[in-house]
Amino acid sequence: MGTAQLACPALTALAASPAYRVVAVVTQPDRPKGRALQLQPSPVRILADNLQLPLLQPNRVRDPAFLNQLTALWPDLIVVAAYGQILPPSLLALPRHGCLNIHASLLPKYRGAAPIQWALLNGDTETGVTLMKIAERLDTGDILAQRSIPIGPDDTAPQLHNRLAQLGADLLLDTLPVFLDGRAVPRPQPEQDVFHARKITKEDGRIPWASTAAQIRNRLRALTPWPGLYSHLPESSSHTFVKIWDATPVPEQGVPGTILRVRPDGIVVACGQDALRILSLQLEGGRPMTAREFLAGHPLNPGDRFSNPQEPLQGPNT
């Protein structure tokens, strides 16, 4: 059971293994996307179609008709990764080996919808994946196995996502034989150091210029490409958004949000501590440009100040 790209390596691994038979793939229904709102299949559905695997797409996993379909398959085990719905007790009790979940964090840290983004937002230098038994409360099940990887200083959310997706698939295949033979020893999650990784919203992309330059850079790494990191052009009566695509901290000081230097190799903006040299940015409705390209059509001056009429949401529990 999975919907997002995070689940695809695990499905590929299970389908390719001679030790297991995938009796069905469960994913979310096709959703309207884009300006034309055309129905688009999930990454897992596309993969399942390519692998010619049986596919189920219930609107709700609690629907009796879907549960009857699943019961008729008599699955020994259900593996879940980035599915997008909470599984009811009736489904959890269905397979004789239970339900396992691949989660992209070292639980109990980063329970919730956006573990990868929050690891980067918080400036962590390590993360990993957890294979756990699914419990009724979200991301609280007993841990079967974990595997960690370092987070590099330039890692972005898409890069970290891809590494964790493959790490989760590898951990699943390594752990399943021990688990199915009854040799695995699940351990309860500690209730200390729990961090709830709430869902990211568009408001998180507003740049909090009073934060340190390093914190804003972490936000850039975590929130690119969506929702992106953005502010408002100085002196813009229409509050035109400008989106930041690439930036690096520099040791300069000033009033947060104030432009300190304007050069073709970067626009330096003061933060709460140090400053951010903006290397690539995009005007609302336009295309990404280097600082040189942007300044050619949109002059900025030292002393101008980026504005944020509405402050962004900050912190783990806001």
Backbone bond lengths (Angstrom), bond angles and torsions (degrees), N, CA, C in turn:
res aa  C-N    CA-C-N  psi(-1)  N-CA   C-N-CA  omega(-1)  CA-C   N-CA-C  phi
1 M - - - 1.449 - - 1.517 108.35 -
2 G 1.329 115.85 121.21 1.451 120.12 179.73 1.507 110.22 -169.51
3 T 1.319 115.25 161.22 1.467 119.66 -179.43 1.523 111.33 -131.40
4 A 1.323 116.87 -49.73 1.464 121.29 -174.05 1.528 111.54 -79.93
5 Q 1.330 114.37 169.33 1.461 121.48 -178.73 1.532 111.68 -58.84
6 L 1.310 117.74 -27.84 1.459 121.44 -179.84 1.526 111.96 -55.20
7 A 1.331 117.26 -29.96 1.459 121.05 -176.54 1.523 113.48 -83.33
8 C 1.317 118.19 -14.96 1.467 120.83 -171.00 1.530 114.27 -64.71
9 P 1.343 120.72 -44.78 1.463 118.59 178.24 1.526 113.28 -59.47
10 A 1.334 117.99 -36.94 1.460 120.38 179.09 1.525 110.79 -66.82
11 L 1.317 117.73 -41.96 1.460 120.60 177.37 1.522 110.83 -64.05
12 T 1.312 116.58 -42.75 1.466 120.27 178.07 1.525 110.85 -59.58
13 A 1.330 116.38 -43.37 1.464 121.01 -178.49 1.526 111.43 -65.58
14 L 1.332 117.29 -43.93 1.459 120.62 -179.91 1.521 111.45 -65.60
15 A 1.340 116.11 -41.63 1.464 119.54 -178.89 1.529 111.74 -66.50
16 A 1.336 116.30 -30.56 1.464 120.17 -177.79 1.520 113.25 -84.30
17 S 1.324 117.34 -16.27 1.461 120.61 -175.71 1.526 111.33 -80.71
18 P 1.335 118.31 129.89 1.467 120.05 176.66 1.523 113.05 -71.99
19 A 1.326 117.24 -10.08 1.463 120.73 -177.72 1.530 112.75 -81.39
20 Y 1.341 117.33 -14.27 1.458 119.98 -174.14 1.524 110.36 -133.60
21 R 1.327 115.23 154.22 1.467 121.03 175.07 1.527 108.55 -124.07
22 V 1.304 116.64 120.92 1.461 121.91 178.47 1.522 107.78 -82.51
23 V 1.335 117.36 108.47 1.464 120.36 -176.80 1.525 111.68 -83.42
24 A 1.337 117.00 -21.43 1.463 120.12 176.78 1.515 109.34 -167.70
25 V 1.314 115.35 153.62 1.463 123.21 172.67 1.524 107.03 -115.14
26 V 1.319 116.56 129.06 1.467 121.91 179.02 1.519 108.32 -111.71
27 T 1.322 116.66 126.24 1.459 121.46 179.19 1.518 109.44 -142.54
28 Q 1.319 116.55 166.90 1.462 121.16 -179.95 1.532 110.39 -68.61
29 P 1.332 117.61 154.42 1.464 120.88 176.45 1.526 111.60 -60.50
30 D 1.317 116.46 157.20 1.463 121.29 174.82 1.530 108.56 -58.49
31 R 1.338 115.86 139.76 1.461 120.99 -176.70 1.522 111.02 -119.38
32 P 1.361 117.62 148.12 1.468 119.29 175.46 1.526 110.80 -70.48
33 K 1.323 115.76 134.74 1.459 121.02 179.49 1.519 109.79 -141.45
34 G 1.344 115.15 162.43 1.457 120.93 177.35 1.516 112.07 77.51
35 R 1.316 114.76 175.89 1.466 119.69 -177.70 1.518 111.71 -65.18
36 A 1.337 116.43 -31.69 1.463 119.89 -179.58 1.519 112.21 -83.32
37 L 1.346 117.13 -6.71 1.456 122.82 -179.85 1.524 112.49 52.47
38 Q 1.322 115.50 41.58 1.451 120.22 176.02 1.529 109.95 -80.13
39 L 1.315 116.23 145.43 1.451 120.86 -179.71 1.525 110.36 -65.02
40 Q 1.332 115.72 130.49 1.462 121.40 -179.62 1.522 109.62 -124.49
41 P 1.339 117.47 133.76 1.462 120.04 177.95 1.521 111.22 -73.33
42 S 1.314 116.28 154.53 1.457 120.71 175.72 1.526 109.75 -72.14
43 P 1.337 117.56 159.05 1.469 119.28 175.27 1.526 112.85 -55.98
44 V 1.329 117.32 -35.63 1.464 119.94 179.81 1.518 110.93 -69.11
45 R 1.325 118.04 -37.86 1.463 118.62 177.44 1.529 110.59 -64.76
46 I 1.316 117.13 -42.72 1.467 120.18 179.34 1.525 109.99 -58.55
47 L 1.342 116.62 -44.32 1.453 120.39 179.94 1.527 111.11 -66.19
48 A 1.333 117.13 -43.94 1.463 120.26 179.70 1.529 111.32 -60.82
49 D 1.336 116.62 -40.62 1.463 120.05 176.90 1.523 110.78 -62.46
50 N 1.328 116.53 -43.25 1.469 119.82 179.87 1.519 111.85 -64.26
51 L 1.338 116.19 -34.36 1.464 120.61 179.71 1.527 112.20 -86.17
52 Q 1.341 116.14 -2.53 1.468 122.58 179.75 1.537 111.30 57.44
53 L 1.326 115.02 47.53 1.455 121.73 178.66 1.525 110.30 -101.48
54 P 1.333 118.49 146.24 1.469 120.60 176.58 1.527 110.56 -58.37
55 L 1.329 116.22 141.11 1.465 120.84 -171.48 1.518 110.90 -128.50
56 L 1.322 116.42 135.98 1.451 123.08 173.18 1.527 108.40 -124.66
57 Q 1.353 116.85 135.73 1.468 121.54 -178.69 1.524 110.99 -133.21
58 P 1.315 117.62 69.46 1.472 119.10 -179.47 1.521 111.40 -71.65
59 N 1.336 115.80 147.96 1.462 119.13 173.52 1.524 110.45 -67.87
60 R 1.332 116.17 -39.47 1.458 121.70 178.72 1.524 108.48 -137.15
61 V 1.330 115.95 134.90 1.462 118.78 -179.08 1.524 112.02 -71.90
62 R 1.339 117.24 -10.82 1.460 120.95 177.47 1.529 112.33 -85.39
63 D 1.333 118.01 -7.92 1.460 120.12 -177.93 1.527 110.72 -61.49
64 P 1.330 118.47 128.11 1.468 120.72 -179.59 1.524 113.51 -56.48
65 A 1.336 117.06 -37.22 1.469 119.35 -178.97 1.522 110.77 -62.93
66 F 1.340 117.27 -41.03 1.467 119.84 178.28 1.523 110.62 -67.38
67 L 1.323 117.92 -43.25 1.464 120.79 -179.92 1.529 110.73 -61.56
68 N 1.339 116.54 -35.12 1.462 119.34 176.16 1.526 110.92 -66.64
69 Q 1.338 116.73 -41.10 1.463 119.90 176.46 1.521 111.36 -59.35
70 L 1.323 115.54 -44.69 1.454 120.24 -177.93 1.532 110.90 -67.74
71 T 1.315 116.23 -39.56 1.465 120.09 178.85 1.522 111.11 -61.59
72 A 1.329 116.46 -38.31 1.464 120.83 -179.35 1.525 112.34 -64.70
73 L 1.319 116.81 -22.31 1.470 120.55 179.67 1.530 112.15 -81.67
74 W 1.328 118.55 -18.52 1.465 123.97 -178.87 1.533 111.71 49.50
75 P 1.329 118.22 57.46 1.475 118.43 -179.96 1.525 111.20 -69.62
76 D 1.322 116.55 141.24 1.464 121.16 174.63 1.527 111.31 -77.72
77 L 1.315 115.83 -29.21 1.465 121.41 -174.84 1.521 108.93 -152.88
78 I 1.322 116.05 143.22 1.465 121.22 172.31 1.524 107.62 -117.33
79 V 1.324 115.85 126.52 1.457 122.43 176.84 1.522 107.98 -107.57
80 V 1.325 116.11 129.50 1.462 121.95 -176.00 1.524 109.33 -120.27
81 A 1.331 116.61 137.77 1.466 121.94 174.51 1.519 108.39 -151.65
82 A 1.324 117.17 116.37 1.470 122.20 174.92 1.526 111.53 51.46
83 Y 1.337 115.74 50.42 1.469 118.96 -178.47 1.518 111.88 -80.90
84 G 1.339 117.71 -48.67 1.457 119.13 175.31 1.508 115.38 109.32
85 Q 1.348 118.47 2.11 1.462 121.47 173.47 1.524 108.82 -137.03
86 I 1.341 115.88 150.42 1.457 121.15 176.00 1.524 108.55 -80.02
87 L 1.313 117.27 131.82 1.458 121.84 -176.55 1.527 110.13 -83.53
88 P 1.342 118.11 134.51 1.469 121.15 -179.36 1.528 110.70 -76.78
89 P 1.336 117.00 159.88 1.472 120.67 178.97 1.524 113.57 -55.41
90 S 1.335 117.18 -34.97 1.462 120.03 -179.49 1.524 111.83 -63.22
91 L 1.314 117.18 -32.40 1.459 120.17 177.81 1.527 110.87 -80.21
92 L 1.332 116.56 -39.27 1.459 119.98 -179.88 1.525 111.67 -60.54
93 A 1.336 116.36 -31.46 1.463 120.75 -177.29 1.517 113.18 -85.62
94 L 1.306 117.97 -4.32 1.464 121.18 -172.82 1.539 114.26 -70.27
95 P 1.345 119.91 -56.22 1.478 118.93 -177.27 1.529 111.80 -77.10
96 R 1.325 116.52 145.17 1.467 119.30 -174.69 1.515 112.46 -68.88
97 H 1.344 117.79 -24.23 1.468 120.62 175.93 1.527 112.42 -97.56
98 G 1.323 116.61 3.58 1.455 119.50 177.29 1.522 113.65 84.26
99 C 1.310 115.55 -163.73 1.469 123.20 -177.94 1.527 109.10 -124.04
100 L 1.322 115.97 132.43 1.455 122.32 178.84 1.519 109.78 -114.06
101 N 1.315 115.49 146.95 1.465 121.43 -179.81 1.520 110.63 -124.20
102 I 1.329 115.51 136.94 1.465 122.13 172.42 1.523 106.93 -98.24
103 H 1.327 117.18 116.76 1.466 121.63 -176.85 1.527 109.25 -118.81
104 A 1.325 115.99 135.99 1.471 121.22 -172.28 1.521 112.49 -87.30
105 S 1.336 116.39 53.90 1.460 121.07 171.68 1.518 108.32 -162.03
106 L 1.312 115.67 171.10 1.460 121.57 175.64 1.533 107.65 -93.99
107 L 1.323 115.32 83.76 1.463 120.56 -177.00 1.528 110.75 -56.31
108 P 1.370 116.48 146.48 1.467 127.88 13.72 1.529 115.32 -85.61
109 K 1.314 117.17 3.15 1.460 118.54 177.48 1.526 109.51 -72.11
110 Y 1.321 115.24 133.82 1.460 123.74 176.85 1.519 113.22 67.03
111 R 1.339 115.94 49.37 1.461 119.44 164.46 1.526 107.86 -68.90
112 G 1.315 117.00 138.91 1.452 118.71 175.66 1.510 114.05 125.22
113 A 1.332 114.39 -164.84 1.465 121.73 -165.57 1.522 114.87 -81.24
114 A 1.335 119.14 -23.17 1.470 119.95 -170.31 1.529 111.45 -133.70
115 P 1.333 118.60 58.71 1.468 119.78 -176.39 1.521 113.72 -65.78
116 I 1.316 117.23 -35.19 1.471 120.12 -177.47 1.524 109.94 -68.16
117 Q 1.326 116.57 -46.60 1.464 120.05 -178.74 1.524 111.50 -63.34
118 W 1.324 117.15 -40.68 1.464 119.14 -176.94 1.525 111.98 -72.57
119 A 1.305 118.25 -31.19 1.469 119.63 174.39 1.520 110.51 -61.27
120 L 1.335 116.84 -40.01 1.462 120.87 178.33 1.531 111.03 -74.26
121 L 1.317 117.66 -41.59 1.463 120.62 178.77 1.525 111.45 -57.83
122 N 1.309 116.40 -36.64 1.459 120.76 -178.01 1.523 113.31 -86.61
123 G 1.326 116.93 1.35 1.455 120.05 176.79 1.519 114.09 70.98
124 D 1.339 118.32 27.13 1.464 121.11 179.54 1.528 110.56 -64.25
125 T 1.310 115.31 150.42 1.469 121.14 177.02 1.527 111.58 -106.82
126 E 1.340 116.68 0.78 1.459 121.08 178.64 1.514 109.51 -148.65
127 T 1.326 116.33 144.25 1.460 121.84 171.62 1.518 107.10 -148.78
128 G 1.322 117.09 -163.47 1.449 118.63 -179.74 1.508 111.12 172.05
129 V 1.330 115.65 -162.40 1.455 121.52 179.42 1.525 108.96 -127.94
130 T 1.320 114.26 152.95 1.464 122.05 177.69 1.516 108.88 -125.93
131 L 1.336 116.88 132.78 1.457 122.44 169.62 1.518 106.54 -103.85
132 M 1.329 116.15 119.99 1.474 119.29 -173.79 1.514 110.64 -136.32
133 K 1.324 115.27 158.54 1.452 121.90 169.92 1.524 107.77 -76.68
134 I 1.316 117.45 137.41 1.464 120.73 -176.37 1.529 109.84 -80.94
135 A 1.319 115.44 130.20 1.455 123.21 174.32 1.530 108.76 -111.05
136 E 1.335 115.79 171.82 1.463 119.36 -177.32 1.521 111.75 -66.93
137 R 1.329 118.11 -37.41 1.470 120.60 176.37 1.525 109.51 -79.65
138 L 1.312 116.20 140.57 1.458 121.87 -172.80 1.523 112.07 -59.98
139 D 1.340 116.01 124.20 1.469 123.94 172.46 1.527 113.43 58.93
140 T 1.329 117.42 32.99 1.466 120.60 -178.46 1.521 113.14 -114.16
141 G 1.337 118.13 3.47 1.457 121.11 -174.15 1.522 113.21 -69.16
142 D 1.334 115.13 165.03 1.460 121.37 179.36 1.529 110.80 -63.94
143 I 1.311 115.23 142.83 1.468 122.23 -176.44 1.525 110.10 -87.82
144 L 1.329 115.81 130.31 1.460 121.61 174.46 1.526 111.23 -94.41
145 A 1.318 116.90 -42.30 1.460 120.51 -177.62 1.512 109.39 -161.61
146 Q 1.323 115.65 153.63 1.468 122.37 175.75 1.522 109.25 -139.15
147 R 1.310 114.41 153.91 1.463 119.92 176.36 1.527 107.67 -145.33
148 S 1.323 116.79 134.25 1.468 120.82 -174.91 1.514 111.65 -111.57
149 I 1.330 114.75 157.38 1.463 122.89 174.35 1.527 107.97 -141.34
150 P 1.332 117.62 153.32 1.466 119.79 175.93 1.525 111.09 -75.88
151 I 1.321 115.35 152.92 1.467 121.83 171.60 1.519 107.50 -104.40
152 G 1.317 117.12 118.78 1.452 120.90 179.29 1.520 111.63 -74.61
153 P 1.332 118.45 158.21 1.466 121.44 -177.25 1.526 113.33 -64.69
154 D 1.330 117.44 -19.77 1.460 120.43 179.87 1.520 113.05 -110.12
155 D 1.330 117.56 5.49 1.464 119.83 178.74 1.520 110.68 -61.92
156 T 1.330 116.01 139.07 1.458 122.38 175.20 1.526 108.88 -110.57
157 A 1.318 116.06 169.05 1.468 120.13 -178.95 1.528 112.06 -58.34
158 P 1.348 120.61 -46.11 1.462 118.84 178.79 1.534 112.99 -62.34
159 Q 1.321 117.48 -39.64 1.463 120.20 179.45 1.526 110.77 -64.83
160 L 1.327 116.25 -45.79 1.456 120.49 -179.53 1.526 110.56 -66.39
161 H 1.315 116.56 -38.87 1.465 121.54 177.12 1.520 110.96 -55.64
162 N 1.320 117.30 -48.43 1.462 120.53 -176.15 1.523 111.62 -65.23
163 R 1.316 116.99 -39.08 1.459 119.96 178.92 1.529 111.17 -67.70
164 L 1.324 116.60 -40.91 1.460 120.23 -179.70 1.530 111.55 -70.06
165 A 1.317 117.46 -35.21 1.463 120.40 178.45 1.526 110.42 -61.25
166 Q 1.323 117.28 -44.82 1.464 120.45 179.19 1.526 110.77 -70.52
167 L 1.342 116.34 -37.67 1.463 119.96 177.89 1.527 110.52 -61.96
168 G 1.329 117.07 -39.16 1.455 120.78 178.29 1.515 112.30 -64.73
169 A 1.329 116.83 -40.27 1.464 120.42 177.54 1.521 111.00 -63.79
170 D 1.329 116.93 -43.24 1.469 120.85 179.16 1.532 111.01 -63.66
171 L 1.343 116.13 -43.29 1.459 120.14 -179.68 1.528 110.71 -63.76
172 L 1.325 116.77 -39.66 1.465 120.67 178.86 1.524 111.20 -59.81
173 L 1.339 117.32 -50.73 1.462 120.25 -178.22 1.519 112.22 -65.51
174 D 1.329 117.18 -33.67 1.467 120.22 178.75 1.528 112.30 -71.64
175 T 1.335 117.09 -30.62 1.463 121.37 -173.59 1.528 112.96 -91.73
176 L 1.319 117.84 -30.72 1.463 120.54 -173.83 1.532 113.87 -55.49
177 P 1.331 120.52 -46.21 1.471 118.32 -179.33 1.528 112.84 -57.98
178 V 1.315 117.01 -41.66 1.467 121.27 179.61 1.528 110.27 -67.06
179 F 1.330 116.38 -41.74 1.463 120.59 -179.08 1.520 111.36 -66.65
180 L 1.330 117.61 -47.29 1.463 120.86 -176.36 1.523 112.42 -68.63
181 D 1.325 116.60 -25.99 1.467 120.66 176.11 1.525 112.94 -81.87
182 G 1.331 116.84 -3.97 1.449 120.15 179.50 1.507 114.94 81.26
183 R 1.347 116.90 13.20 1.461 120.07 -177.85 1.518 113.11 -93.87
184 A 1.324 116.89 -9.99 1.467 119.97 179.59 1.528 110.01 -74.60
185 V 1.326 115.63 145.66 1.466 121.08 178.62 1.533 108.14 -118.36
186 P 1.333 117.17 93.55 1.476 119.38 178.44 1.520 111.31 -61.68
187 R 1.318 116.01 145.01 1.465 119.75 177.93 1.528 109.41 -124.30
188 P 1.321 116.76 137.25 1.468 119.76 -179.69 1.529 110.59 -63.27
189 Q 1.310 114.87 149.39 1.463 119.18 175.68 1.527 109.64 -74.58
190 P 1.317 117.14 138.35 1.472 118.82 172.28 1.524 109.71 -69.25
191 E 1.292 115.98 152.03 1.462 120.59 179.06 1.520 112.13 -97.89
192 Q 1.325 117.28 6.01 1.457 120.97 173.59 1.531 108.94 -92.11
193 D 1.326 114.91 153.99 1.464 122.10 176.27 1.523 112.80 58.95
194 V 1.325 116.61 32.94 1.463 120.40 175.25 1.524 109.27 -77.96
195 F 1.314 116.88 131.09 1.459 121.73 176.76 1.529 106.77 -123.89
196 H 1.331 117.34 123.51 1.460 121.48 -179.59 1.534 109.30 -91.38
197 A 1.308 115.06 111.22 1.466 121.66 -176.14 1.524 109.32 -87.78
198 R 1.331 114.52 81.63 1.461 119.00 -176.96 1.521 111.83 -60.92
199 K 1.315 114.82 162.67 1.457 122.19 179.18 1.530 110.47 -62.13
200 I 1.316 116.38 138.33 1.463 122.00 176.71 1.528 109.23 -76.26
201 T 1.331 116.67 138.41 1.460 121.77 176.41 1.530 109.57 -119.22
202 K 1.308 115.37 168.94 1.468 119.33 179.03 1.518 111.65 -61.76
203 E 1.323 117.10 -31.30 1.460 120.61 -178.83 1.528 111.86 -63.51
204 D 1.313 118.00 -25.63 1.460 120.40 178.91 1.518 112.16 -65.17
205 G 1.340 116.85 -18.27 1.460 119.98 -178.16 1.517 114.56 -78.94
206 R 1.338 118.12 -13.16 1.466 119.97 178.76 1.530 109.30 -66.85
207 I 1.302 116.54 131.91 1.468 120.10 -174.01 1.528 110.37 -76.64
208 P 1.337 117.96 120.83 1.466 121.08 174.91 1.524 109.28 -86.39
209 W 1.314 117.23 87.15 1.465 121.51 -171.49 1.531 112.40 -59.75
210 A 1.327 118.35 -20.85 1.465 120.31 178.89 1.527 112.29 -75.13
211 S 1.333 117.18 -13.14 1.466 120.30 174.77 1.518 109.92 -72.80
212 T 1.330 116.67 167.41 1.459 119.49 177.76 1.524 109.79 -71.20
213 A 1.327 115.64 158.83 1.459 120.14 178.32 1.527 110.85 -61.35
214 A 1.333 116.75 -36.77 1.462 119.80 178.94 1.525 111.06 -64.86
215 Q 1.331 117.35 -39.83 1.462 120.74 178.65 1.528 111.21 -66.04
216 I 1.326 116.91 -39.31 1.462 120.22 179.01 1.524 110.00 -68.11
217 R 1.330 116.61 -38.01 1.471 119.57 175.87 1.525 110.97 -62.90
218 N 1.321 117.51 -39.97 1.463 120.26 175.53 1.527 111.02 -61.75
219 R 1.323 115.79 -39.18 1.462 120.11 177.42 1.523 110.80 -62.92
220 L 1.323 116.52 -39.59 1.453 121.13 177.69 1.526 110.67 -62.13
221 R 1.340 117.03 -44.83 1.460 121.33 179.67 1.527 111.45 -63.31
222 A 1.336 115.64 -35.92 1.462 120.12 -175.63 1.522 113.36 -79.33
223 L 1.328 117.35 -34.30 1.467 120.99 -168.39 1.519 114.40 -107.20
224 T 1.321 117.55 6.43 1.464 120.79 174.46 1.523 107.89 -98.11
225 P 1.339 120.37 128.93 1.466 126.66 13.07 1.534 115.71 -90.13
226 W 1.361 118.44 -17.68 1.470 119.09 -179.79 1.508 110.05 -127.23
227 P 1.334 117.21 137.48 1.474 127.96 -1.25 1.523 113.55 -81.02
228 G 1.335 115.92 1.22 1.455 119.77 -175.76 1.517 110.85 83.84
229 L 1.312 114.56 172.34 1.465 121.81 -179.91 1.524 107.52 -113.96
230 Y 1.333 117.13 123.42 1.457 118.00 -172.80 1.529 111.62 -144.88
231 S 1.337 113.45 158.74 1.453 122.06 175.71 1.523 106.76 -143.10
232 H 1.339 116.24 -166.45 1.464 120.54 179.68 1.512 109.22 -117.34
233 L 1.311 116.52 140.81 1.464 121.07 179.85 1.525 111.15 -59.09
234 P 1.322 117.53 143.25 1.466 119.90 175.75 1.525 111.89 -58.14
235 E 1.322 115.10 140.03 1.473 122.08 175.83 1.525 112.39 57.50
236 S 1.338 117.30 27.85 1.460 119.78 -179.66 1.521 109.64 -91.41
237 S 1.339 116.17 109.58 1.465 119.64 -178.05 1.522 111.44 -66.24
238 S 1.344 116.90 -24.15 1.463 120.27 179.92 1.517 112.01 -95.12
239 H 1.352 116.02 4.82 1.466 120.90 -179.20 1.531 111.41 54.31
240 T 1.311 116.80 46.21 1.456 121.61 -179.17 1.525 110.65 -63.49
241 F 1.331 115.15 128.73 1.453 120.09 178.65 1.516 110.98 -72.39
242 V 1.325 115.82 144.84 1.452 121.33 166.30 1.521 106.09 -128.11
243 K 1.332 115.21 131.34 1.463 121.60 -175.97 1.523 109.09 -102.56
244 I 1.321 116.42 134.83 1.457 122.03 -179.37 1.523 108.77 -96.34
245 W 1.324 116.67 127.25 1.461 121.33 179.85 1.525 112.78 -103.87
246 D 1.324 117.04 -31.16 1.468 119.45 -178.86 1.522 108.21 -151.07
247 A 1.333 115.76 136.93 1.466 120.99 -179.51 1.517 108.46 -161.56
248 T 1.325 115.17 158.84 1.463 119.83 179.74 1.522 109.77 -141.76
249 P 1.333 119.02 143.09 1.469 120.72 178.97 1.529 111.88 -68.76
250 V 1.327 115.91 146.22 1.465 122.41 174.78 1.524 107.96 -136.95
251 P 1.343 118.20 150.85 1.476 121.33 -175.16 1.524 112.89 -83.12
252 E 1.332 116.43 71.71 1.455 121.39 175.62 1.528 108.37 -130.27
253 Q 1.340 117.06 159.15 1.452 121.01 -174.13 1.525 110.47 -127.75
254 G 1.337 115.19 153.12 1.453 121.04 176.62 1.512 109.57 175.18
255 V 1.317 115.75 -176.73 1.462 120.90 177.35 1.524 108.79 -69.62
256 P 1.325 118.95 126.75 1.461 121.01 -176.16 1.526 113.24 -51.49
257 G 1.327 115.14 132.22 1.454 121.95 179.80 1.517 113.85 90.07
258 T 1.344 117.66 -6.62 1.465 121.65 -177.03 1.523 110.79 -88.65
259 I 1.315 116.52 135.19 1.458 121.43 177.56 1.535 108.67 -75.12
260 L 1.324 116.87 123.47 1.459 122.51 -178.80 1.511 112.37 -95.19
261 R 1.336 116.51 -40.17 1.472 120.70 -179.31 1.519 109.02 -143.95
262 V 1.326 115.54 145.16 1.463 121.99 177.48 1.514 107.93 -125.68
263 R 1.313 116.69 109.39 1.455 121.86 179.75 1.519 109.01 -138.03
264 P 1.333 117.51 157.00 1.465 119.67 -179.77 1.525 113.52 -58.73
265 D 1.342 117.15 -25.73 1.462 118.87 -178.71 1.525 112.61 -89.49
266 G 1.336 118.39 5.06 1.447 120.24 175.94 1.512 113.54 156.23
267 I 1.318 115.16 151.78 1.458 123.34 178.10 1.524 107.12 -106.35
268 V 1.312 118.05 114.87 1.460 121.96 -174.38 1.525 109.31 -93.49
269 V 1.346 115.68 122.26 1.460 122.30 -177.09 1.525 108.87 -121.52
270 A 1.327 116.97 130.50 1.462 121.44 -178.61 1.522 111.27 -69.05
271 C 1.322 115.41 145.79 1.464 122.62 176.19 1.526 108.55 -122.53
272 G 1.321 117.29 -175.84 1.453 119.94 178.31 1.512 111.92 -61.81
273 Q 1.313 116.42 -31.57 1.468 123.32 172.21 1.512 107.62 -143.18
274 D 1.320 117.01 129.61 1.469 123.24 -174.65 1.524 109.98 63.96
275 A 1.323 116.37 -163.89 1.460 120.93 -176.71 1.518 108.67 -142.57
276 L 1.322 115.55 167.30 1.455 122.09 -179.14 1.516 108.86 -116.67
277 R 1.331 116.09 124.92 1.464 120.35 175.14 1.523 108.33 -94.50
278 I 1.324 116.11 110.69 1.467 122.14 -175.93 1.527 108.46 -82.89
279 L 1.319 115.53 123.06 1.462 121.40 -175.81 1.523 112.45 -102.06
280 S 1.331 116.24 -30.98 1.463 120.82 -177.22 1.518 108.26 -146.15
281 L 1.336 116.40 136.59 1.453 120.78 -177.12 1.514 110.35 -152.30
282 Q 1.321 115.71 169.37 1.460 121.01 -173.42 1.512 109.48 -143.06
283 L 1.312 116.66 126.23 1.461 121.58 175.38 1.524 109.00 -75.69
284 E 1.313 116.83 145.60 1.462 121.27 179.52 1.529 110.49 -52.21
285 G 1.328 115.99 124.75 1.456 121.03 -179.82 1.513 114.28 84.38
286 G 1.335 117.78 -2.87 1.465 120.58 -178.39 1.515 111.93 -106.63
287 R 1.316 115.74 -158.43 1.459 121.88 -179.62 1.525 109.45 -113.73
288 P 1.319 118.21 157.74 1.461 119.89 175.90 1.523 111.29 -61.52
289 M 1.329 116.50 138.52 1.464 122.05 -179.02 1.516 110.11 -135.42
290 T 1.323 116.11 154.15 1.454 119.59 169.47 1.522 108.63 -70.15
291 A 1.314 116.94 165.48 1.466 120.41 177.47 1.517 110.64 -57.40
292 R 1.328 117.02 -41.57 1.477 120.82 179.44 1.525 110.55 -59.15
293 E 1.330 117.30 -48.44 1.465 120.96 -178.90 1.527 110.73 -63.42
294 F 1.315 116.68 -41.72 1.456 120.31 -178.20 1.518 111.32 -63.76
295 L 1.328 116.75 -46.14 1.461 120.93 -176.47 1.525 112.42 -66.36
296 A 1.337 116.59 -25.34 1.466 119.69 179.54 1.526 111.25 -63.75
297 G 1.335 117.03 -31.30 1.463 119.44 -178.94 1.504 114.63 -111.12
298 H 1.339 116.62 -11.05 1.457 120.49 -176.34 1.529 108.76 -139.45
299 P 1.313 117.76 79.56 1.472 121.04 -175.80 1.528 111.93 -60.51
300 L 1.314 115.36 137.45 1.460 123.18 173.78 1.519 107.84 -125.92
301 N 1.326 116.84 156.49 1.457 120.77 -176.46 1.527 110.74 -132.49
302 P 1.338 116.71 148.76 1.470 119.00 172.61 1.526 110.04 -55.84
303 G 1.312 115.71 136.93 1.463 120.92 -176.55 1.509 113.43 98.97
304 D 1.349 117.80 -23.80 1.463 119.83 172.79 1.526 108.69 -62.61
305 R 1.330 115.09 152.52 1.465 118.26 -175.95 1.527 110.97 -131.39
306 F 1.330 115.22 126.37 1.455 119.94 173.15 1.521 109.02 -66.71
307 S 1.327 116.11 145.32 1.462 119.84 -178.01 1.522 110.25 -120.04
308 N 1.322 115.03 155.44 1.456 123.05 174.01 1.517 107.29 -136.85
309 P 1.342 117.42 89.56 1.464 119.43 -178.13 1.518 113.60 -55.54
310 Q 1.338 116.24 -30.92 1.452 120.21 178.90 1.519 108.23 -121.73
311 E 1.330 117.13 123.50 1.452 120.10 -178.04 1.521 111.05 -69.75
312 P 1.350 118.30 146.04 1.462 120.50 179.81 1.514 111.86 -76.02
313 L 1.301 115.02 158.44 1.461 120.27 171.57 1.516 108.10 -69.77
314 Q 1.317 117.59 139.05 1.454 121.41 -179.05 1.518 109.42 -134.75
315 G 1.321 115.60 154.46 1.456 120.85 173.91 1.517 112.51 88.34
316 P 1.316 116.90 163.64 1.441 121.92 -173.03 1.519 115.40 -71.76
317 N 1.310 118.64 -25.95 1.452 119.85 -170.20 1.521 113.57 -121.60
318 T 1.354 117.20 19.24 1.463 118.97 179.43 1.508 110.62 -89.13
